[in-house]
Amino acid sequence: MTINTSRRGFLKGAAAAGAVLLVGARPDGALAAASSETAQFNPFVKIDADGTVTAIVKHFEKGQGPATGLPTLIAEEIGLTMDQIEYEFAPSDPNVYNNLLFGPFQGTGGSTAMANSWLQYRQAGAAAREMLINAAAQSWGVDASGITIEEGIVKAGDKSAPIAEFVAAAAQLEAPAEPRLKDPSEFRLIGNAAVRRKDSAIKGNGQAMYAMDVHLPNQMVAMIKRPESKGGIALGFDDSASKEVKGYISAAVLPNQAGVAVYAENTWAAIQARDALAVDWDMSGAETRDSDQIRSEIMAALDAEPTYNVNKADIGAVSAAIDGADKVVEKTFYFPLLAHAPMEPLNCTIEQTAEGDIVLHDGAQMPTGPHMAYQQIFQLPPEKIHIKTMLAGGSFGRRATPDADYQVEAALAFVVTDRSRPVKLVWTREDDIRSGYYRPAFGHKVRVGLDTDGNIVGWQHQIAGQSVIKGTAFEAVLVHDGVDHSSVEGVTDSPYAIPGMAVGLTDTPKATTVLWWRSVGHTHTAYAMETMMDLVAEAAGRDPVEFRLAHLSDSTNPDQQRKAAVLKLAVEKAGWGNVPTGRSQGIAVHKSFGSYAAEVVEISGDPENGIKIEKVTCAVDCGIAVNPDVVKAQMEGGIGYGIGHVMRDQITLTSGAVDQSNFPDYEPLRISDIAAIDVHIVPSAEAPTGVGEPGTPPSAPALANAIHAMSGVLVAEHPMAENGVSFA
Amino acid sequence: MSLTLKLNGQTHSVDAEPGTPLLWVIRDELKLTGTKFGCGVASCGACTVHLNGEPVRSCQTYIEDVEDAEITTIEAVGDDKIGAAVQQAWVELDVVQCGYCQSGQVMSAVGLLSENPKPSAEEIDEYMYGNACRCATYQRIRAGVQRASEILEA
């Protein structure tokens, strides 16, 4: 294989057979290795001799759509139909497949998959198109400017041929320095609501392969017996009862003593043998906190001087302005711990090859995490470790652990064996619910002062909770001046023009292991901001929509204009203010992950006898909607995820042990909970921004505002079902 | 113990202890991985299969109780016209997101349409209540059942 470089960094490697065209980006600092005949070249697009085009997708697919979206970008630029492009998940290679917003780190998160791939994958497709066209120009003896590629057919005047005809010749050409990207007016696939998902059929007929479906020859299934409370240490075990289970193989204390691995011939034997295992625990260093204690610590922090004056406000002046205001609106909020509970319980499989390489089969959200961890655990160079990314059965943040928790656990369970058999680590739902990594509990205390004309004169906003970022590898990048931005995002950077805003933050002590959860800080900040906007508007005697728009009125501020536009569209589409008797509406609007979403929740019934969510209307501005139907689906899902949890769910601790264990006591949103969701997309020419998360933040406050409109009660603590609201 | 299963029109000899959930025989012994493990306590429906045409949760169905039954899994449900219609509707409407629960959703939807060819939204909600979808694709599941009903009517 030869590699040709160009000044803009586009590369093209032609395989020895001369019949494969690979186009990718220059790996930083890896050019020397790529010039070797045998060097591996990791592309974004591969075109085989027969014209088969494959997009190499650098983001994992957990349902959010990159296995459709990234191929769409390449198909658009080359000039293919969606049926003419396949996809494969990229191997682990942070030099090539890094998330451009994460630095040298390959991973999916923060709703960035499309935002960071948008130009990169289009450029790869455009480069491939130009090379195919130049090859056709040489072959036909015509000028390249007269050649087009549409639906996989190269055409010039009366000549036409499938792209396969030119793959070998194109592979001998230089990659273009600056391939011309299509003008949006030329788009056939981008923005086309008729483009279907690439993964629908296999997910409806059982053929889709998730990590849970990996069955390697001779594999063992491992389950981990863990302590009741995190931090317990396994000293030893008695497996005499496990030995009675047919299929039980053995057990071993993990090297870090965090648990005992139980090995069996199959999953059911592993479940039974683990149940039967008796472990001698040292619980002296285990977590001991109760949820009530976490709550008290947070509430105390809200009443004390904050550790961080986040926006460097004159807190004394703001406080004084509120004290002297005509009216003061004050509310304290509490948000409990939440589990992510992706549908596929966590699992992964490790094998060692005959050459001593390690292969991980995983629904890998952040391949660089386990890749780095495995270099330490297995004492291997990076090229001896391979990650095969499988479809993932959801994540909602759970698979994006900075410490690669379950992949490391699998590696520890593997290293204590003789490595002759692959080890498949399987978690049960109970492991998932009880084994930590929660949306942290947070509290907000908000005081807002109004003058006699109903204008805001001060907004004092105290936030307290356990930092998600501190203590992780991301701290250096994401914590500034001590402030974990993910604890205050959505408040400090709110597009609302709010005079006299003071934001204080206090980190509360480590209570359990916490982690980002779909939309991260916005899960609680949007709720506090948007329910307060309603309460303040009410105190000012103003309509909640008009009041919000009055704080988004700067025509020179695109942030305010885009936020106002989604609000207006949601109002129009929801028939705001025109509801049948017995129904109430609530509205919320929030910016997150670069996108703007407004939602109107319409409810019937009453909080005492049962509320029914009749309809949620959503308007979203996410820049160019590459796949409008996927965008709608992500809004539908984000709304359901947000509403489902505030209705019924929380994780509580008793002496450090998690009280919940499975879906019966961590009840998922059910089909009957929301009768209808109606999503509208604001047309945009801006570059794409996030869609996986932005649907979630406004959903819960819109529901709360609807309940408030119906009953006069604003629910300030979750879950709602345990704070005075019953659901039909 | 050794027993014989009639699954997807074929006869399989399997070796499993009494009390073994059908789910694990299907997944680990027969290597039919379309039937999913989600909760193990019949609370999510991801493991739904048909027993003589009726949806059951295979995680709470024991192997010794199914020896005489005709078992159908997601891999074969499309051989039947109702199953084919549901799968077609699922693709037309792009119902799926992560997809992990969708085998179970399809199996339950086929069960519903088998006994009620034209269910109302309320009837769909009632029947499909036990099939959880953490991605919250419910709106499209509801529409998918109705679309499949239309396909079957045509």
Interface residues (C-beta under 8 A of the other chain):
Chain A: E61 K62 G63 Q64 R196 R197 D199 S200 A201 I202 K203 G204 N205 G206 Q207 A208 M209 Y210 M212 D213 H215 V221 K246 N266 T267 W268 I271 A341 P342 M343 E344 P345 L391 A392 G393 G394 F396 T428 R429 E430 D629 V630 A633 Q634 E636 G637 I639 G640 Y641 G644 N662 F663 P664 P668 L669 R670 I671 S672 D673 I674 A675 A676 I677
Chain B: E17 T20 P21 W24 R27 D28 E29 K31 L32 T33 G34 T35 K36 F37 G38 C39 G40 V41 S43 C44 A46 T73 I74 E75 G78 V86 Q87 W90 V91 D94 V95 V96 Q97 C98 G99 Y100 C101 Q102 S103 V106 A121 I124 D125 E126 M128 Y129 N131 A132 C133 R134 C135 A136 T137 Y138 Q139 R140 I141 R142
